[in-house]
């Protein structure tokens, strides 16, 4: 197949769909998958080899990329072309995320270890994470999309939640919700390892500059 063919009419899960439907779906998928990893457009461009301007047009649903470009984006996310283009409800199946599946261990450093607990190949506005923080470790985040909120439950340890100018200490079993469209952080202020479960609920519109 010629690499210059457009995606419309050739996707594994998009047969019969009008081009504008596929363009809209791909834009939303790429935007959500990128935000799930807290990647900037520059980061995705570097990993995928697709220009920042093209990625921006795709996310804004203004471009119908070639299959070659779409495949590079899928590979950057560690997915097949079919998984990237899969529409919600297109397949009814049980999805299992194994503890040792490195695809879902997308961050591990001295400050935090994060594992995604929600499938990466589904379009969604809600994402679920397991977060481990060593003593003194912190997960600090720039503002997400406007309207985004986070919900956290402390499974083990003592953690300070920061959101904008607000902060609160949580102990084992405590939960909190807070704005995530402002600078926010989860900081381990205890003496041992902290284990958290984190849920992000996204709004569709990105904040200015994202």
Residue pairs with C-beta under 8 A, 6 or more apart in sequence:
1 10
1 67
3 66
3 67
3 68
4 66
4 68
5 66
5 67
6 19
6 64
6 65
6 66
6 67
7 14
7 22
7 26
7 64
7 65
7 66
7 67
7 70
7 85
8 14
8 18
8 19
8 22
8 23
8 64
9 15
9 19
10 67
11 17
11 22
11 70
11 81
11 82
11 85
12 80
12 81
12 82
12 85
12 86
13 82
13 85
13 86
13 87
13 90
14 21
14 22
14 25
14 85
14 87
17 25
19 64
22 64
22 85
23 61
23 62
23 63
23 64
24 61
25 85
25 87
25 123
26 58
26 61
26 65
26 70
26 84
26 85
27 58
27 59
27 60
27 61
27 62
28 61
28 123
29 84
29 85
29 123
30 44
30 55
30 58
30 59
30 73
31 59
31 206
32 123
32 124
32 125
32 202
33 77
33 84
33 120
34 41
34 44
34 59
35 144
35 145
35 202
36 116
36 120
36 127
37 77
37 106
37 107
38 141
38 142
39 47
41 52
41 55
41 56
41 59
42 52
44 50
44 55
44 73
44 76
45 51
45 52
45 55
47 76
48 55
48 72
48 73
48 75
48 76
49 72
50 65
50 69
50 72
50 73
50 76
54 63
54 65
54 69
55 73
57 63
58 65
58 73
65 73
67 81
70 81
70 84
70 85
71 81
73 84
74 80
74 81
74 83
74 84
77 84
77 120
78 103
78 120
79 120
79 121
83 121
84 121
86 121
86 122
87 123
88 122
88 123
88 124
95 119
95 122
97 104
97 116
97 117
97 119
99 115
103 120
104 115
104 116
104 117
104 120
105 113
105 114
105 115
106 114
106 116
107 113
107 114
108 114
110 134
110 137
111 133
111 134
111 137
111 138
111 139
112 131
112 132
112 133
112 137
112 138
112 139
113 131
113 132
113 133
114 129
114 130
114 131
114 132
114 139
115 129
115 130
115 131
116 127
116 128
116 129
117 128
117 129
117 130
117 197
118 124
118 126
118 127
118 128
118 129
125 201
125 202
125 203
125 204
126 199
126 200
126 201
126 202
127 199
127 200
127 202
128 197
128 198
128 199
129 197
129 198
129 199
129 200
130 195
130 196
130 197
130 198
131 139
131 186
131 195
131 196
131 197
131 198
132 193
132 194
132 195
132 196
133 139
133 157
133 159
133 186
133 187
133 188
133 193
133 194
133 196
134 188
134 193
135 188
135 190
135 191
135 192
135 193
136 188
137 187
137 188
137 194
138 185
138 186
138 187
138 188
139 185
139 186
139 187
140 183
140 184
140 185
141 180
141 183
141 184
141 185
142 183
143 180
143 181
143 182
143 183
143 184
143 207
144 180
144 181
144 200
144 202
144 207
145 181
145 202
145 203
145 204
145 205
145 206
145 207
145 210
146 181
146 203
146 205
146 206
146 207
147 181
147 202
147 203
147 205
148 179
148 180
148 181
148 200
148 201
148 202
148 203
149 177
149 178
149 179
149 180
149 200
149 201
150 177
150 178
150 180
150 184
150 198
150 199
150 200
150 201
151 175
151 176
151 177
151 198
151 199
151 201
152 159
152 161
152 170
152 175
152 176
152 177
152 178
152 186
152 196
152 197
152 198
152 199
153 173
153 174
153 175
153 196
153 197
154 170
154 171
154 172
154 173
154 174
154 175
154 194
154 195
154 196
155 172
155 195
155 196
155 197
156 172
156 192
156 193
156 194
156 195
157 172
157 188
157 190
157 192
157 193
157 194
157 195
157 196
158 169
158 170
158 171
158 172
158 188
158 189
158 190
158 194
159 169
159 170
159 186
159 187
159 188
159 189
159 190
159 194
159 196
160 167
160 168
160 169
160 170
160 185
160 186
160 187
160 189
161 167
161 168
161 169
161 170
161 176
161 178
161 184
161 185
161 186
162 183
162 184
162 185
162 186
162 187
163 178
163 179
163 180
163 182
163 184
164 179
164 182
164 183
164 184
166 178
168 176
169 189
170 176
178 184
180 200
181 203
181 207
186 196
186 198
188 194
